[in-house]
Amino acid sequence: MPRVTVIGNNTTGVCDLGLPCCPHGRTGTNAVGSDIAEIDGAAIHCLHDTGPTNCPHGGIFESVQGSEIFEIDGDPVTLVGHTTVCQLCGQSGSHSSGDPLWECDC
């Protein structure tokens, strides 16, 4: 079962702005989460939440996939493997880490 993602968990992906150094790998860190739900003190990351891409070009990723059945205040929860998109270059990535104690078969 995939793990639930929270603030501080990571993403991976590709950056391709068409520059000489591109394409290259990028990472990201969940920075936005639920105002009402936490796991071990960290807010749960949901659909449309964002974070920095940790890419040499800067940028912000948005989570564009969430659970079909697990929601918090109407927002689908993101799980490891769910898709992200860099708002700067438009390339996709995915959530690569989640809370070690919370898994969801959803």
Buried (B, 14 or more C-beta within 10 A) or exposed (E): EBBBBBBBBBBBBBBBBEEEEBEEEBBBBBBBBBEEBEBEEBBBBBBEBBBBBBBEBEBBBBBBBBBEEBBBEEBBBBBBEBBBBBEBBEBEBBBBBBBEEBBBEB
